[in-house]
């Protein structure tokens, strides 16, 4: 049974812009069926907002929106669990943590230090640590 993961926006955007990177390899593993991906509308909206700013991705606003929207069809979409997490340093990350909880995913893969500090309480892992454990 493949691992079920939630990839934070930074992982998805980096994976799209840099396919040979570890985030790119994680997305490749998902596309190959080796991982199952869960997202929320919050994460999809963030992807659409961030991608056009990445010159490396070379996408227009509309192309970025279309690509982000494809995740709504290709991944499992959940509504984030509403929660209060006093140890979360950035409240804007609550919907990402809520996506992890709502999805029941094995891991939240993120490069966000504000989420990574909660790894002792939730199954949160960096892309490089995830790839070392489950990749290749």
Secondary structure as GFF3:
##gff-version 3
##sequence-region A 1 136
A	DSSP	beta_strand	3	7	.	.	.	ID=ss1
A	DSSP	alpha_helix	9	17	.	.	.	ID=ss2
A	DSSP	alpha_helix	22	31	.	.	.	ID=ss3
A	DSSP	beta_strand	35	39	.	.	.	ID=ss4
A	DSSP	alpha_helix	41	51	.	.	.	ID=ss5
A	DSSP	three_ten_helix	55	57	.	.	.	ID=ss6
A	DSSP	alpha_helix	61	74	.	.	.	ID=ss7
A	DSSP	beta_strand	76	77	.	.	.	ID=ss8
A	DSSP	three_ten_helix	91	93	.	.	.	ID=ss9
A	DSSP	alpha_helix	94	103	.	.	.	ID=ss10
A	DSSP	beta_strand	107	109	.	.	.	ID=ss11
A	DSSP	alpha_helix	113	116	.	.	.	ID=ss12
A	DSSP	beta_strand	124	125	.	.	.	ID=ss13
A	DSSP	alpha_helix	127	134	.	.	.	ID=ss14
###
